[in-house]
């Protein structure tokens, strides 16, 4: 899970559930760090939110899938970047 998504969570119950999942090693926090990934993040950020952009960057970088309830622009970018 991108650190940017973690930072967007404001609901206390959701935050507690997330921290529990991290503590139990069901999820881990990932950071966008390499130069190409940061450049892609900046490009996507012009059209999408922080969390959505970070998810797509990590999926693109590592060949991962993304689960999201976002539609429209996010879906088009996901299909373009990761083909799913």
C-alpha positions in Angstrom: 0.0 0.0 0.0 1.4 3.4 -0.9 2.3 5.7 1.9 0.3 8.4 0.1 -2.9 6.3 0.5 -2.2 5.8 4.2 -1.9 9.6 4.7 -5.2 10.3 3.0 -7.2 8.2 5.5 -9.1 10.4 7.9 -11.7 8.1 9.3 -10.5 6.9 12.7 -12.0 3.4 12.4 -10.5 2.9 8.9 -7.1 4.2 10.1 -7.2 1.8 13.1 -8.1 -1.2 10.8 -5.3 -0.2 8.5 -2.7 0.0 11.3 -3.9 -3.4 12.6 -3.5 -4.9 9.1 0.0 -3.4 8.9 0.9 -4.6 12.4 -0.2 -8.1 11.5 1.8 -8.0 8.2 -1.3 -8.3 6.0 -0.2 -5.1 4.4 3.0 -3.2 4.1 3.7 0.5 3.3 5.6 1.2 0.1 7.2 4.4 -1.1 7.7 5.8 -4.5 11.5 6.3 -4.6 13.3 5.8 -7.9 13.6 8.8 -10.3 11.4 7.3 -13.1 8.7 6.4 -10.6 8.8 9.9 -9.2 8.5 11.4 -12.7 5.5 9.2 -13.5 3.9 10.1 -10.1 4.3 13.8 -11.0 2.7 13.2 -14.5 -0.2 11.3 -13.0 -0.6 13.8 -10.1 -1.6 16.4 -12.7 -4.7 14.4 -13.4 -5.4 12.2 -10.3 -5.2 12.4 -6.6 -2.1 11.5 -4.5 -3.3 8.1 -3.5 -4.5 7.1 -6.9 -1.3 8.3 -8.5 0.9 6.4 -6.1 -1.1 3.2 -6.5 -0.7 3.3 -10.3 3.0 4.1 -10.1 3.7 1.1 -7.8 1.5 -1.2 -9.9 3.4 -0.1 -13.0 6.8 -0.3 -11.3 6.3 -3.8 -9.8 3.8 -5.4 -12.1 1.1 -5.4 -9.4 -2.7 -5.1 -9.8 -4.8 -2.3 -8.3 -8.2 -2.6 -6.7 -10.1 0.6 -6.7 -13.7 2.0 -6.7 -12.5 4.9 -8.8 -13.9 5.2 -12.3 -13.4 7.5 -15.3 -9.9 9.0 -15.5 -8.4 6.6 -13.0 -9.7 3.6 -14.9 -8.4 4.9 -18.2 -4.9 5.6 -16.7 -4.9 2.1 -15.1 -5.7 0.5 -18.4 -3.0 2.6 -20.1 -0.3 2.0 -17.5 -0.9 -1.5 -16.3 -3.4 -3.0 -18.7 -6.0 -4.0 -16.2 
